[in-house]
Amino acid sequence: MSVANAPRQQSQAQPASGMSKLKKVEWYAGQLISDAAAKEKAGSTEEAIVLYLNAADVLLLLAKGQDNYTVWKGYSDKAIQCQQRAKTLMAARK
């Protein structure tokens, strides 16, 4: 089974039940980043790369739905950071 198709182990944290859908998606993006950092620290580079790229995708979707430039820029910048981290990990494994 490839890393991309492997079931992702989620941390025990759950979003608050009263959160808006937008806040839940923001929380999810944060969880992906946290999980990626944990996988990276544990030496699971492949899984960390997948998680960073998934987080970038979610953040870009969040950015796409924004009318406010400042909010859009925040999501976009965070997505770029995730993409750059994944790129760095990919380069280091070669």
C-alpha positions as CSV (number, residue, x, y, z in Angstrom):
1,M,0.0,0.0,0.0
2,S,1.5,3.4,-1.0
3,V,1.9,6.2,1.5
4,A,-0.8,8.2,-0.3
5,N,-3.3,5.5,0.1
6,A,-2.4,4.5,3.7
7,P,-4.9,5.5,6.3
8,R,-3.7,8.5,8.2
9,Q,-3.3,8.3,11.9
10,Q,-5.1,11.2,13.4
11,S,-4.1,12.8,16.6
12,Q,-6.5,12.5,19.5
13,A,-7.6,16.1,19.3
14,Q,-11.0,16.9,17.8
15,P,-12.5,20.2,16.7
16,A,-14.9,21.8,19.1
17,S,-18.5,20.9,18.2
18,G,-19.6,24.5,18.1
19,M,-17.1,25.6,15.5
20,S,-18.1,27.0,12.2
21,K,-17.3,25.0,9.0
22,L,-14.6,27.5,8.2
23,K,-13.0,27.1,11.6
24,K,-13.2,23.3,11.4
25,V,-11.3,23.4,8.0
26,E,-8.7,25.8,9.5
27,W,-8.4,23.4,12.5
28,Y,-7.9,20.5,10.1
29,A,-5.2,22.3,8.2
30,G,-3.4,23.0,11.5
31,Q,-3.7,19.3,12.4
32,L,-2.2,18.2,9.1
33,I,0.7,20.5,9.7
34,S,1.2,19.3,13.3
35,D,1.0,15.7,12.2
36,A,3.5,16.3,9.4
37,A,5.9,17.9,11.8
38,A,5.5,14.9,14.2
39,K,6.1,12.4,11.3
40,E,9.1,14.4,10.2
41,K,10.6,14.4,13.7
42,A,9.9,10.6,13.9
43,G,11.8,10.1,10.7
44,S,8.8,9.3,8.5
45,T,9.8,11.6,5.7
46,E,7.5,10.2,3.1
47,E,4.4,10.5,5.3
48,A,5.5,14.0,6.4
49,I,5.8,15.1,2.7
50,V,2.3,13.8,2.0
51,L,0.8,15.6,5.0
52,Y,2.5,18.9,4.2
53,L,1.2,18.8,0.7
54,N,-2.3,17.9,1.9
55,A,-2.2,20.9,4.3
56,A,-1.1,23.1,1.5
57,D,-4.0,22.0,-0.6
58,V,-6.5,22.7,2.2
59,L,-5.0,26.1,2.8
60,L,-5.2,27.0,-0.8
61,L,-8.8,26.0,-0.9
62,L,-9.4,28.2,2.1
63,A,-7.6,31.1,0.4
64,K,-9.7,30.6,-2.8
65,G,-12.9,31.3,-0.8
66,Q,-11.6,34.6,0.7
67,D,-12.6,38.1,-0.4
68,N,-10.4,39.8,2.2
69,Y,-6.8,40.2,0.8
70,T,-5.2,40.0,4.3
71,V,-6.9,36.7,5.1
72,W,-6.2,35.3,1.6
73,K,-2.5,36.3,1.9
74,G,-2.3,34.5,5.3
75,Y,-3.7,31.3,4.0
76,S,-1.5,31.5,0.8
77,D,1.7,32.2,2.7
78,K,1.1,29.3,5.0
79,A,0.4,27.0,2.0
80,I,3.7,28.2,0.4
81,Q,5.5,27.4,3.7
82,C,4.1,23.8,3.6
83,Q,5.0,23.4,0.0
84,Q,8.5,24.6,0.6
85,R,8.9,22.3,3.6
86,A,7.8,19.3,1.5
87,K,10.2,20.4,-1.3
88,T,13.0,20.6,1.2
89,L,12.2,17.1,2.5
90,M,12.0,15.7,-1.0
91,A,15.4,17.1,-1.9
92,A,17.0,15.8,1.3
93,R,15.9,12.2,0.7
94,K,17.5,11.9,-2.8
